[in-house]
Amino acid sequence: MSIAKRVQQWATFARQWHIYDCTWQNPFDSAKIISRHLKGMQKPIYHPMIHKRSLTTQQLSSSDLLQTVPVYCVSNRNMGRLGKVDPSSYSQPELITTKHSSLEWKVDFDNTKLKGSVTHKFNVLENNLESIILDVRDVKILNAEIISSGSTTPLNHFISDPVDDIGAKLTLELPQGTAKGELTVRIDYETSQKASGLQWLTPEQTLGKKHPYMFSQCQAIHARSIIPCQDTPAVKFTYTATVEHPKDLKALMSALIEKQEEGRTTFKQDVPIPAYLLAIAIGDLVSRPLGPNSNVWAEEGIIEECAAEFSETSLMLKTAADICGPYVWKQYDLLVMPPSFPFGGMENPCLTFVTPTLLAGDKSLADVVAHEIAHSWTGNLVTNKNFEHFWLNEGFTVFVETKIVGRMKGDKERDFHMLRNLTDLQECLRTQLKDTPELTKLVVDLSNCGPDDAFSSVPYMKGSTFLRYIEDLMGGPEVFEPFLRSYLQKYSYQSVVTDDFKNALYDYFVCTDKNGKLNEIDWELWLSSEGMPPIIPQFDQTLANVSKQLALLWSTKTTEELASNAEVKQKISTHQLIDFLGKLIECKDIKDLTEQKIELLEATYNLKNTKNAEVLFRVMRLCIMARLMNRMGQIIDFANSNFRMKFCRPIYRDLAQWPEAKPIAVKNFESVKDQMMAVCSHTIEKDLGLK
């Protein structure tokens, strides 16, 4: 081994042990220093593997020193702001940014790991930068080196400052005199079996039962468990990837397929993306066309059902482009995920992931696809700089989603869509966020809170309501939509904060006859007040009044009175049924809430035969409200049928408030949590009071 390599190894070792004052040139002197450290004679050593009890080195026996656990088990959750630009990222985009990343991955299903390398092309923004800081989480770094003119220079590297449920800091020490400009760094690494951004399914857990399946979910800050990176939406980069995988499986990514060989697929994404939009899925997948540049992917057993359910995708895509401007991503495919996928959809570029709980049989839940399509502009093209401004992603996307719905189904449906959202928001404030009112603000403080813990419907529903208020104030869609397109064009390929939107709004309208209207917007009230939106726009109530009246009837009348009431038998749409059931759950006191009343409800609206997960979810919650222990098997079966957080979190929260049912819920959760993605199991543990 060369002297340079030995020096590098020792320096890396010393950095990992925080022995910054050691004289590594003399190994004998260094050994004495280490000995003094171990005896507690100088500052303590903080190693990446530390003792499971909070003891000083003076209290440890030699046998104790061998009993170590990962540092993630004991780190302090009170993290503070990790970076200047992004409170949830150690990376320093003000000093260095990633321009392009090249991935070389081998998918190891036997050990449930990704193995390989990433080569980052950085743009260094200042001279004499001492180190590159990247985000990691449970990633094993094997080697790091600078690549320049065909030669390589090894880099000292160490991982430090871990934070529970967030990750840690990877430091790559740069040579003295590193200049501004392009810098290429290759990192060899492998992921952990517990990588929070990956889900590995055995063949038995798939629909086909023959092949394993793997997929990722990187939003909000789980890309760092898949790749050492600047895991912040403040940084956008293009990427290429070469993936080695079992030859009988199909590999897909949030990119265009460049080349396919047996067991090897190459991808290319030419449009810059934040790290959270990096995505991969590998399984026994087939496709069906949905349009000229759109396909749906799924396992064979459900592919025809998926193609029928999402047949309007191309029309939604065209409608969105009419509203927002040209579609820059070329391909728009859907991948219908396994039931363990934790979200309704994820807007991965070129390949939206959607939950199978959308398969209602009548396209009634396909609006989720409209939402993910809208993200192609609001979120993917113009992105929040950090997740404190998450409403710039989700509020804008819901706003555009409702416009797509309005153009396809009419303005009454658009307004009803927004009113239903407000019902969901009200329930969220009453339950999920009742103890954390600070997270009901539109712009939140994530100094000591991870994005996963702050995730709720607030940025979606409160944000879209704010935009609708501004649109109405400025004169309606014909006035506001040209501004929306100009805003999206101005900040395309960039990351923004709320002030950027505010400035764009003022710049656009300040020299028009709408200038005076701008002064009516109370920004502090909208952005910083807690609770429901401070102003509710004047929505068309025609469709909502039907569900509102039904909720009033079912909450105030007895079972006998309802059985003979003709009004409850009126024909309603699926969306009105969902809204009515949601409003019923929100009633503080439902008269005569018994099994007989729920059975009448099921019979009246044919609920026992429905495939609609949104309907079934609300029926299960009513059963919990009625304390129907004989329905517990049905409730648990629904909770286990999918691990979409929108459904399973409220179910577990409701069960946690039912003393007789909570032990059943905890026992069931413990038996299935390993089938959930980390973001889901982590939040449910908190909902059940286990964490």
N, C-alpha and C positions, 0 to 999 in steps of 0.2 A: 504494500500500500504506500502511495506517495506521501511525502511529508505534508503537502497541501491538504490531502484528504484527511490525514490524521488530525491536523490542526482544525479543519472544518468540523470533524466529529466531536473533538473535545470542546470546541467553542459552542456547538449546539447543545452538548451535554451541560455545559456550565450555565448557559442561558436558561435551559429548562429547569435547572435547580436554583436559578436566581443567584448564582455565585459570581457576581459581577466583579469582585475584587480579587479573584484568584489569579495566581501567576502560572498560567497554563503552559508556559515555556518549560517549566521544570516540573515533571510529573511527581517527583518526591515531595516538593513543597506543596503542590496541589493536593496530594494525598493527606498531608498534615492539616491543611485548611478544611478539607472535607471532614476529617476526623473531629476537629474542633466544632464544626457545625453540628455534627451528629450528637455530640456531647452537650449541645446547648450552650457552648461557651461564647458563641457569637450570635449573630442574627439567625433566626430559624430558617430552615430550608423549606421552600414551598414547591413540591414536586407535582407533576400532573397526576400521579397516583398518591393519594394521601390516606392517612389512617382514618378509619370510620368513626372514631370518637374524637372530640375536640380536645386533644391532649397536647401538651408541649413535648418537645423531644426529651426533656429531662424525665418525663413520666413514662417513657416507653421502654419496654424491655426489648432485647434482641429478637425475641419471637414475635412481639407486637409489630415490629417493623416489617415483617413479611406479610402481614394481613392488611392488604390495601384494597381500596375500592375506587372506582372512577370519581374524579373530582366533581362531576355533575351531581352526585348524590348529596353533596353537602354544601354547595355554594350558596351564597347569600342572594335572595331574590330581589332585594332592594337595590336595583341596579344603577339608578341614575341614568343620565343621557350618555349613551355609548359613543356618540359622535356629534360633531357640530351640525351636520346637515340632516342626519337621521338618528333619532334617539334609539333605534333598534338595531343599529349597525355600527360595528367598529371601523369599517372601511372609511377612507378619507377622500371622498370625491372632490373635495376642494384642492387636493394635492395631486391626485392621480386618478385617471378614469380608464376603464376597460373599453377598448374599441372593438375587439373581435376575440372570440374564444373558439379554439379547435378541440373537440372532444374525441378521445379514443377510448371506447368502453367495451369491456367484455362482460356480458351478463351471466352471472354465476347463480343459477337457480338452486344448486345444491347447498350453497352456503348463504344464499339470499344477500348477495353483495354485488355492487358494481365495482369493477376493477379496471384500472387504466390510468389515463393522464388527461390533463387539460393544459393547453398552451394558450396563455393569455397574451394578447398584444395590447400593451398599455400605452397611454399618452401621459407622460410625466409632465406636470404643470409647473414645477419649480426646480431650480438647480440644487445640487447637493442633497437630494432627498435621501434620508438615511435608511428608510425601510418602507416596504409595502405592507399594508395591513389588510388582511382579508378576513371574511367571516367563515367560520367552520362550526360544525356541530357533529360530534361523534364520527369524525373523519380521521383516518390514519394516514399521515403524510409519510411517504417512503423516500422521496427525494425532491429537491427543488434546484433549478439551475437557470441561469441566463443563457439565452441562445443569441449569438451575434456572429454574423459572417461565417457561419458554418462551424463555429467552435462553441464550447459551453464553459460556463464558469459556475461552480457549485455555490449555492447560497446557504448560509446559516439560517436555520428556521426553528421556531419554537411556538408552542401553543400555550396561551395563558388567559387569565381573567374570565373563567367560565361563569355563566349566569344560568340558573335554572330555567328551562323551557325557552331559552333564547339562543344559546350557543357560546362560542368562545372566539378569541382573537388569535389568528395566525399571523406571526410576524416573519417576514422575509427580509433579512438584513442585506442591504445593497452595498456594493463597493463604494469607497470614498470617491467623491467627484462625479457621481452619476448626474448626467446632464438632462435638461429638458428634452422632450421629444419622445420618439417611439422606443419602447423597451419590450422585449419578448421574453417571457418567463414560462418554463414548462414545470409542471408539478405532477409527479407520479403519486398516486394515492389509491385508497380503496374505501368504500363506504362501510358503515357498521351494519350489523344485522338489525339494529334498532333505529336505523335512519328514519327520522320523523317524516321525511318527504317521500318515502317509498312504501308501497304496500305489496307484499308477496302473498299470492294465493296458491294453495296446493290444488292439484287437479280436482279433488273432492269438493273444493270450495267454488268451483266454476260451474257454469251451466252445462258444458259438454262432458265434464268429469274425466277427461282424458289427458289434458295438458295443463301445466301451471300457467299462471298469469301474473304479470307485474305491471304496476302503474305508479305514476308520481302525482303529487299534489304539492306544489311549491309555494303557493300563496298562503300566508303572507311572507313568512321569513323561513321557509323550509328548504329553499334551494341550497343553503349552506350545509345541509346534511347530505347533499348529492354531489356538490362541487365546491371546492374552495373558491370563493368569489367575493366580489363586492355586492353583497346581498341587500341592496337598497334600490328602490325604484328611481332614485336620483341618477343612477347610472344605466345607460342603455348600450347594448352591444349587439353586433351580428354574430352568428355562430355557424359552424359546420360540425358534423358529428359522424363518426363511423362506429357502428354498433355491431359487435359480434354476438349472435344469439342462436338458440336452438334452430336448426334448419327447417323444422316443421312448424315454426311459429312466425307470425307477422309482427314486424317492428314498425311503430309509428312515432312521430315526434311532432312538436310544434314548429314544423318546418316542411319544406317541400322535399320529396324523395328525389335524390339525384341518381342513385344507382342501386339496383337490387341484385344480389348474388345469393347463392345458397348459404344461409346462415350469416349473412353480412349485408347490412344496409347502410347507405350513405345519405346524409341529409344536409340541406343548406337553407339557412334563414338569412335573407339579404336585408330585411327591414330590422333596424335596431330594436331590441326588446329589453325590458328589465329582467333581472334574474328570476323573478317569481313566475314569468311566463315560459320558462324552460320546462318542457314536459316530454315524457316518454311513456309509452304503453307497449307491452309485448304480450301476445296471447294468440289463441287459435281464432283468428278474426277473418271475417269476410265482409264484402261491401256490396252496396247497391247504389246506383246513381240517383241523385235528387235533382240534378240540373246540370248545365254545361260546365260548371266549375265547382260542383258540390256532390259529395257522396256521404252515405251513412255507413259506419262500420259497427259491427257487433259480432257476438258469437252466432254461429249458424242457426241455433234454435229459435232466435228471436229476430233475425234480420228482416224478414218480410214484414213483421209487425212494426218494426222500427221505420222501415221505408214508408209504410202507410201513415204512421203517426206524424212523421216529419216531412210530409210531401209538400208543404207550403214553404219550405226553407228558402228556395230560390226567390220566391215572391217577397219574402221578408227581407232578403238581402238586397234586392232591387229597391224596395221601398226605403230601406235605411240609407242606401246610396243617394236616393233622391233628396233625402233630408239633410245628410251630413257631407256629401261630396264623394269623390271617387274612392272605390275600394282598392287599397294598395297591396293587399296580402295575396292576391292572385287566386288562391284556393280557399274554399270554405267547406271543410268536412266536419261531420259529427261523429263522435265515438260514444256509443252507449255503453256505459261502464258497468262493472259488477255492482251488486247492491251495497257493498261496503264503501263506495265512493261517498265522501262526507257532505258534498254540496249538491245543489240543484243543477248547477252547471259551472264550468270553469272555462274562461274565454281564451284558452291557449291558441295562439295564432295558427291559422291554417287547419287546426284540429280542435274544435270545441269538445270538451268532455261534458256529457250530460248523464244524469241519474236515470236508472231504469224506472224510477217511480213516476216518470212522466208518461209512461205507456198506459194511458187511460182508455184507449180504444176509440176515442171520439175527438182527438186533437184538442181537447179542452185545456190541457196543461202545456201545450206547445208554445205558449207565450214566453216560457223560459228561453226558448231558442231565440226569440226576438230580442230578449235581454242580452244574450251572449253575442248575437250579431252586432248589436249597438256598441258593445265593448270594442269592436274593431276600430272605432274612432275614439270613443270616450273611455280611456283606460289604457288601451294598447297603443294608440297613436299619440294621444295626449294623456300623460300619466301623472298621478299625484307624486310629488317629490319624496314624500314619506307618508306613512299611514296615519299621521295626525290629520292629514287633509284627504282622507279616504273618500269623503263625500264628493270630491272632484271626479273620482272614478265612478262610484256607484250612484250617487244622486243624479249625475248627468246621464248615466246609462238607463236608469229607470225612467227618467224624463223622455229620452229618445225612444225607449221601449213603448211607452204609452202613446207616443206619436205614431209609431208603426201600427200599433193596435187601432188607433183612431183612423188612420188612412185605410186600413183593411176592413174595419168593422163599423166605423162611424164614430162621431164625437161622443155620443152617449156611452158607448163602450169604453172610450178613452177615459172619460170622467169616472165611470163606475170602477175602472181599473185602479185609479188613484184613490178613490174612496175605500176600496177594499184594502189597499196598502195602509191607509190610516187606521183601519181596524186592527191590522196586524201590528202596527207600531204601538197602538194603545196597549195591546196585550204584552208586548215586549217590555214596555215601561213598567207595567204592573207586576211582572214576574221576574224576568231575567235581570233587569237593571234596577230593581227596587232598592237595592242596598248600595248601588254605585251611581247616584244621580249625575256625578261629574261626567260619566260616559254617555249621557244623553245630550251633551252639547254637540253641535255640528262639527266644530274643530276641537279635538280633544288633546289632552296632555298625556303623552306616552312615556314620560320620564321614568316612571316606575311601574309601567304596565305594558305587557307584551301585546302586539296586535291581535293575537288569538284571543286573549282575555277581553279585549275591548270590542271584539267583533259582535255586531248586532244589526238590527234592521234600521237603526237610527240614520246612518249616512245614506242609506237607500231611500227611505221614505221621507224623512225630514228634509234631506237634500233635494229630492225631486219636487217636493212641495214648495221649497224656497224658489226653485227655478220657475215653477208654474206661476208663483206669485209675481216674479219679476216679468215674466212673459206677458201676463195679463196687465200689469202696470204699464208696460212699455207699448201696449197696443195690440197684443195678440200674436199668433203664429206668423202672420204675414210680415210683421215688423221684426219679430225676435228671431225667426229662423235664418234670415240672412246674416244676422249677427252671429248666430251659433256656428254657421259655416265659416265665417271669417275667423272666429276664435279657434276653431279646430285647424284651420289652415295656418294661422299665425304660429301656433304652438305644436304643429305636427313634429313628431320625432323628438319632442322635448318632455321634460318633467317640470311640473308647475306646483305652486302653492296658491292658496286662496287669493292672496293679493294680486297674483297674475291675472286671475279671472276678473277680479274687481277692476283692475286697471284697464283690461281689454274692453270691459263693458263701458267704462267712462270714456275711453278713447273713441269708441265707435259712436256713441250717442251724444257726446258733449257738444258737438257742433250742429245738432239737429233740433227739431222742435220738441224732442223728448227729453231735453237736458234737465228741465225742471223736475221731471219724474224721478230722476236719479236721486235727488235730495230726499225723497220720501222713503228710501230704503234705509231702515235702521240696521246697519250691518252688525253692530255689537249685539243687538237683540237676537238676530237670527243666528249668528255664529256662536255666541257664548251663553245663551240662555239654556236652562235645563228644561226637560219635559217635552211636551207636544209642540208642534210648530206654533209660533206666536200668532200667526194669521193663517186661517184656512181659506183658500181661494173659493170663489163662487162656482162650485161644481154643479153640473146637471145631476139632480137627485132622482130622476125618473126610475132607473133600474135599482138604485140603492134603497129607495123607499119600500119596495116590495120585500126585500130581505129584512129591512128594519122592522116592518110591520109583522112579519112572520116571527121574528125573534121576540117581539113584544107579546104576541099571542101565546107562543109556546112557553114563555117564562111566567105569564100571569094566569093562565087558565089551567084548570085541572085536567087530568087525563080524560075524564068523562066528558067534559065540556068540549075538548078538542076533537074527540071522536065523532061528534055530531056537527062540527063546524065546517061549513063548505069552503070557507076562505082558505083553510090550510091545504085544501086539495087542489088549489089553482096550479096551473102548469108554470114551472119556473126553469130557468137555464141552470146549467151546472155551476156557473160562476155565482149565480144568485144563491144556489144551495150552499156553496162553500162559504159565502159571505154571511148568510143567515146562521149557519152553524157556528161560525166564528163569533158573531154578535151574541149568540145564545150563551156561549162559554163566558163572554165578558159580562153577562148579567150577574149582579151581585147576589141575587136571591131568585132562584128558579122554583116556582111553586110546584110541589108534588113531583120532585125529581126522583122518580122510582124506576125500577126495571120495566114496569108496565108502560110508563111514559116513553122510555127509550125504545121499547118494542113497537109502540105506536108510531114513533118517529121513523123507525126503520121500515115499517110496513107502508107508511104514507108515501115515502120518497124512494122506495125500493132500494134501500141502502145495503141490504145483505147481499145483493147481487152486483154491487158496484165494484169496478176495478180501480176507481179513482182514489189514489193514495191520499190526496188532500181531504177528501170526504171521510175516508176511513180513519184518518188521524184525528179528526174532530169528534167523530163518534167515540173513539177510544177515550178521549179526554172527558167527554160527557159521562162515560161509564165510571171513570175515576172520580169525577165530581159526585156521582151518585153512590160512591163507595160500594160498587157491585163486585164483591169478592168472587162470586161465581163466574165473573167475566175475566178474572185475572189471567187465565190461560190464553184467552183471546188477546188481551192487552200485551202480554209478554210476547206472544207470537208476532204481533205487529211490530213491536220494538225490535225483534230479532230479524224481521224480514228485510230490513234495510238499516243502514247506519248513516242515513242522511241526517245531519245535525238539526235541520229545521224540524224534523219529526221526533227523533229519539231524545233530544235534550229536553223539550217540554214534557214528554212522557215521563222521563226520569225525575224531572223537577216536581211534577204533580205527585208521583208516587212517593217521593221523599217527604211530602207534606201529609201523607196518610200513614199514621203510625203502624197500623197492622200490615201495610203493604211494603213499607220501606225495606224490611229485611229480605223480602222476596226480590225486590228490585236490586238490592245490593248483591245478593247471591247470583242473580241472573247476569248482572253486569260483570262480575268477576269471572263468570264462565265464558263470556263472549268478548271481553275487551281486547283480547289478542287478535281478534278478527277485525278490529276497528283501526282506522288510521290514528296516528298519535294526536292530531288536532282534535279528534272526536273523543277519544278516551280521556284525554287530559281535561277537557271541559266538563265531561260528565262526572268525572271524579270530584270536581269542585261542586257541581250541582247536587251531588249526593252527600256532600260534606266529608268526603274521604281524603281531601287534599287541601 
